[in-house]
Amino acid sequence: MVPADYTLQRLRAVIAQAKALQCSEFPYDHSQQALERVLAHFRLLAETMESLGDNSSTEVVQQQCAIATRDIHVYLPLLGFILRSTNARNAFEFHRPFLRLAQDVLRPHADGGHVDTCLVMSSEWDFVPYIYHDIPKLPGFILIGLPAPESSNPLLFPLAGHELGHELWNRARHAAKIQRVSENLVLDEMVQKWAECREAFRWREWEDVSADATDELRQRLSTDLFWLEPRVQAVWWAMSQAEETFSDLIGLQLFGESFLYAFAYLLSPRLSVHRAARYPNLRERVGNLLKAAGEFGVLPPQDFDQQFEDLDAPHLAESDQFLLDVADHSLAQILPKLTEMAKGDITSANMAGRSAGEVERIRARYDLVVPAENVKCLTDIFNAAWHAFLDPDLWSDLPEVQDSREKVLKNLVLKNMEVFEIEHILTEGAT
């Protein structure tokens, strides 16, 4: 056998596996649709390989083998994700309400490649939620994974707002809006801290340039090829931190204080790992959320920032540590712009807003151990749930309930999402 035969065998094995997955019980259509699209893609790859005859050039055959092998590598984890989305440990009650919310948020940024948003949610064996998006053969699909031990815990569902923020960042093309600003901020910071910059990079040239000659120094830094890679690295870190910060702000804007409570539940006081340079350090992330809370009309929990500690510094060379400091400073300068962008995106979605009065009304129903009716905003359910969860006296007069208060509360919130969805369906049918 030759590599082309091996490749065809691998494709047939993937197709057989995908066909076997079609026998699963799908709780909603989007998982099945994603599976069918991936299966169709691999069938096409197999047909292409089968069509290559003895007259095909070696280069064409090798290229097609490489494409097929690459796509197996890319899409095989997605098949596993789709399979896990059918598992009963997932809270299926959350899917349709969050799908509607995602569609409302993303629809103003739809283009020819995204008719509307499709959503697949799954429990995953990762500690923090994450997202697959912009998948070439699944246009319009977003795949959100939640940590398996918490995948049916409605108190953590607001964290999906952060993952939705990543998709919004891409569809709204926000990176292009701040790319030049980030580049200028990085360059300005390198000029302002030129003495530190020279020391970090052991740079002994340009002795004729005074630190006060900022225009000349800026010109040299922006044109000298030696400084191209460092500038690009600092800008990449600054842009990555900006995307993560924007996604935090979208989660906060969408889910209010319940996002902050869920954030603290999962991440406080810190992860016992070193900081990743593409994220702001933990206390800076928290500080950015608190700065934006007032803009978004969110009342943070008391002493919220005191629940967190910074992560350990990453193991970087002195020059890279300087660039990371530059990126951190750039993020601080661009935070108001990110806040404005997040606020504008959610305002343009024209969704029902949060209501403190509604939260109190829903919470009163929870005191009676019943779901609330006529809820207008999904966020109000989560905010009420967190208020109830944090109340040590919840159901103190109902010992038969209090003994399993956490389980009862979570089931009650899931039931409330079911009622919320049923009422939406009935309202749609009536109109």
C-alpha positions, 0 to 999 in steps of 0.5 A: 500500500502507498500513502494514498491508500492509507489516507483513503482508509483513514477517511473511510474509518472517520466516515464509518465513525460519523455514521455510527454517531448518527444513531445517537439521540440528539436533544436538539437539531443543531448537533445533528446538523453539525454532524451531517455537515462534517460527514458530508465533507469527509465523504467528499474528501473520500470521493476526491481521493477515489477519483485520483487515478494512475494519471494523477501527478504525484504532487496532486496526490500528495497534496490531497493526502495532506488536506485529508489528513489535516482535516481528520486532525481538525474535525475528529475532536469536533465529532467527539464534542458533538457526541458529548453534546448528547450526554444527559449530564448536559443541561438541555434546558439552557440550550434554546434560551441561550441560542435565542440570546446568541442570535439576538447578539450576533444577528446585527453582525451577520453576513453572507457566510452567517445566515444565522447562529447555530449552537452546540453545547457540551460538557467537556473535561476542561476546567474552564469553558471554551469555544470552537468558532469560525470552523470552515465547514460549519459556518454560523456554528458556535460550539461551547464547552462547559466543565463536566462537573458543572455542566448541569449547574445553572449558576455557572451558565452566565460564563457562556456569555464570555465565550459568546463574546469571542464569537462577537469579537470575530463577527463584528471584526473588532480586532481591525478597529483597534489594531492601529491603536494598539500598534501606536500604544505599543510604540509609544510605550517603547519610546517612553520606556526606552532606557528599560527597553534598551536594557531588556534587549541589550541594545547598544546601538543608536547611542547618538539618539537622545531619549528626549528625541522621541520623534526620531526614536519612534521613527527608528523603532517603527522602521528598523527590522530588528524591532519588527518582531518585538513590536509584533509580539507586544501587539499580539499580546495586547490584542489577545488581552483586548479580546479576552477583556472584551469577552469578559465585558460581554459576559458582564453586560449580558448577565450582570452580577450573576456573571461576577458571581460565576466568575468568582465561583470558578476562578477565585482565589486563583488558578495554581498555574502561571499566568498566560501572557495572552490574558491580563493577570487575574486581578487586572481582569477583575479590576477591568470588570469593576470599572465597567460595572458602573457603565453597565448598571451592574452592582458588584458584590461587596469586596469582590476584588478581594476574592482574587490573587494574581497568578504567578509571573510567566517564565519569560526572558527579560526582553519578553517580560518587557514586551508583556509589560508594554502589552499590559499598559496598552490594554489599560489605555484601550479599556474605555474603547473596549467598554464602549464597543461592548456596550454598543454591541449589546444595545444594538441587539435590542434585547429585554433588559435586566430588572432589579424588580424582576429579580426580586419577584423571581426570588420571591417565587423561589422562596416558595419553591416554584418557578416564576412565570412571565419572565422577560429576561433570562438574566433575571433568572440567574441573578435571582438564583444567585441571590437565593444561593447566597442566602444562608436562610434560604428555606430555613423554615422548610427543613425537608427542602433545606437538607438538599437546598443546593440540589433543589435550587439548581433543579428549580432554576432549570425548571424555570428555564423550561417554563421561560422557553414554553411561554416563549413558544406559546407567545410566538404561536399566538402571534 
